[in-house]
Amino acid sequence: MGIIWMIVVGFIVGLLARAIMPGEQKMGIVLTVVLGIIGSVVAGFLGGALGIYQPGEGAGWIGSIVGALIVLFVVGKFSKRG
């Protein structure tokens, strides 16, 4: 059941991050889920490094969305073509 919740939360976080980030992100459902999951991991890592989260504590919704926005920003900077 934990994997299903991770996918659902990743999808919601990914959708919210894509809605907040200006511009067009061309990615499907699977990449949106991956974005949300990676955003949560990034938020947990950064939050732990800054002392916001205790070891083993997961990132919250807002932290996960901020992490996904950071991932979107970095991917956008490295994937510019032209």
One Martini backbone bead per residue (centre of mass of N, CA, C, O) as a GRO file, in nm:
protein
   82
    1MET     BB    1   0.054   0.066  -0.015
    2GLY     BB    2   0.299   0.263  -0.018
    3ILE     BB    3   0.339   0.286  -0.326
    4ILE     BB    4   0.067   0.407  -0.396
    5TRP     BB    5   0.099   0.664  -0.224
    6MET     BB    6   0.355   0.765  -0.363
    7ILE     BB    7   0.223   0.802  -0.642
    8VAL     BB    8  -0.006   0.993  -0.562
    9VAL     BB    9   0.167   1.214  -0.431
   10GLY     BB   10   0.355   1.258  -0.675
   11PHE     BB   11   0.132   1.352  -0.865
   12ILE     BB   12   0.030   1.596  -0.704
   13VAL     BB   13   0.300   1.742  -0.674
   14GLY     BB   14   0.365   1.759  -0.977
   15LEU     BB   15   0.117   1.921  -1.060
   16LEU     BB   16   0.164   2.166  -0.877
   17ALA     BB   17   0.445   2.241  -0.983
   18ARG     BB   18   0.357   2.279  -1.281
   19ALA     BB   19   0.148   2.509  -1.214
   20ILE     BB   20   0.357   2.712  -1.085
   21MET     BB   21   0.542   2.687  -1.312
   22PRO     BB   22   0.654   2.859  -1.555
   23GLY     BB   23   0.553   2.737  -1.837
   24GLU     BB   24   0.636   2.457  -2.037
   25GLN     BB   25   0.583   2.109  -1.959
   26LYS     BB   26   0.693   1.818  -2.126
   27MET     BB   27   0.492   1.581  -1.963
   28GLY     BB   28   0.379   1.309  -1.832
   29ILE     BB   29   0.260   1.113  -1.589
   30VAL     BB   30   0.520   0.968  -1.511
   31LEU     BB   31   0.699   1.228  -1.483
   32THR     BB   32   0.521   1.357  -1.267
   33VAL     BB   33   0.565   1.142  -1.053
   34VAL     BB   34   0.873   1.159  -1.048
   35LEU     BB   35   0.888   1.454  -0.969
   36GLY     BB   36   0.744   1.427  -0.694
   37ILE     BB   37   0.937   1.220  -0.568
   38ILE     BB   38   1.201   1.380  -0.604
   39GLY     BB   39   1.102   1.631  -0.452
   40SER     BB   40   1.076   1.486  -0.177
   41VAL     BB   41   1.370   1.402  -0.153
   42VAL     BB   42   1.495   1.682  -0.172
   43ALA     BB   43   1.344   1.801   0.072
   44GLY     BB   44   1.450   1.599   0.281
   45PHE     BB   45   1.748   1.659   0.242
   46LEU     BB   46   1.745   1.970   0.288
   47GLY     BB   47   1.595   1.963   0.560
   48GLY     BB   48   1.812   1.795   0.706
   49ALA     BB   49   2.056   1.989   0.650
   50LEU     BB   50   1.889   2.240   0.798
   51GLY     BB   51   1.707   2.108   1.048
   52ILE     BB   52   1.395   2.057   0.989
   53TYR     BB   53   1.450   1.751   0.974
   54GLN     BB   54   1.454   1.449   1.087
   55PRO     BB   55   1.565   1.152   1.091
   56GLY     BB   56   1.325   0.984   0.882
   57GLU     BB   57   1.174   1.232   0.798
   58GLY     BB   58   0.938   1.356   0.608
   59ALA     BB   59   0.815   1.549   0.384
   60GLY     BB   60   0.604   1.777   0.314
   61TRP     BB   61   0.402   1.922   0.096
   62ILE     BB   62   0.553   2.192   0.060
   63GLY     BB   63   0.836   2.072   0.040
   64SER     BB   64   0.777   1.896  -0.208
   65ILE     BB   65   0.704   2.126  -0.399
   66VAL     BB   66   0.971   2.277  -0.375
   67GLY     BB   67   1.145   2.041  -0.474
   68ALA     BB   68   1.005   2.022  -0.754
   69LEU     BB   69   1.079   2.309  -0.842
   70ILE     BB   70   1.380   2.266  -0.836
   71VAL     BB   71   1.386   2.039  -1.044
   72LEU     BB   72   1.253   2.198  -1.275
   73PHE     BB   73   1.465   2.419  -1.291
   74VAL     BB   74   1.713   2.242  -1.350
   75VAL     BB   75   1.601   2.099  -1.600
   76GLY     BB   76   1.547   2.362  -1.761
   77LYS     BB   77   1.849   2.455  -1.773
   78PHE     BB   78   1.964   2.174  -1.911
   79SER     BB   79   1.721   2.154  -2.158
   80LYS     BB   80   1.805   2.369  -2.342
   81ARG     BB   81   1.722   2.452  -2.672
   82GLY     BB   82   1.911   2.647  -2.931
   0.00000   0.00000   0.00000
